[in-house]
């Protein structure tokens, strides 16, 4: 198993089995990180969908409780290539 394959398996496991809930910010961050990996392995369609979902979750959480959730979009700059 290649390093990227192992990483992909780890991300999938984190999202599906160990995630604290489908709308939790930690799950969203894991989705975004997994999307980056998918981009690097030429699975851009999957990456785009997963990243959008992760960003949506973070945006909703930021609106619900802006004092506790901040999203710095510069953290994601240049990742849509």
N, C-alpha and C positions, 0 to 999 in steps of 0.2 A: 504494500500500500504506500503510495506516495505521500509526501508531507501534506500536500494540498488536499488529497483525498481524506486523510486522517482529520485534517482541520474541518473539512466539510461535514464529516460525520459528527464531529464534536459539536459544531454549531447546530446541526439538525437535532441532535439529542437535547441540547440546551433549550431549544425553542419548543420542542414537542413534549419532552418528558420532565424537565426540571424547571421550566419557566414558572414564575410566581403568578402567572395569569396571562391571558391573551392581550389584555390592555394595560399591562404594567410597564412602566418606563424601562425597567431592566430588560424586559422582553423586547421592547422596541429597539433598544441599543444593540441587543444581540442580533436582531433582524438586520439592522443597518450594517453591522460588522460582517455578517454572513453575506450580505449583498455585495460588499467590497470584494470578498473572496470569489463570489460568483462572477463578478466582472473580470477578475484576473484569470478566470478559467473560461473566458469567452461565453459565458451564459448570461448575456446582457439582458435578455427579456425577463428571465427570472429575477435578476438583480434589480431591475427597474421596479418591478411590482413589489418586491419585498422591501426595498428601500422606501418606496412611497408609503407603504403601510406603516413602517416604523416611524417615519417622520410625522404621519398623521396622528399616531398615538401620542407622540411627544408634544405635538401642537395642542391636542385636546387637553392633555394633562396640564400644560402650561396655562391654558385659558381657565381651567377649573380652579387652579390654585397657584397663581403667579408668584406668590411669596416663596413657595417651596420648589417649584419646577422652573428652571430657566433652560432655554435652548439657545446655544450660541451657534448660529448657522455657519459661522466661519469654521467650525469644527468639521464641517462637511464640504468645504469649498474645494472645487476641482474634482469632485468624485463622480460627477455626472458625465464624464468623458466617454 
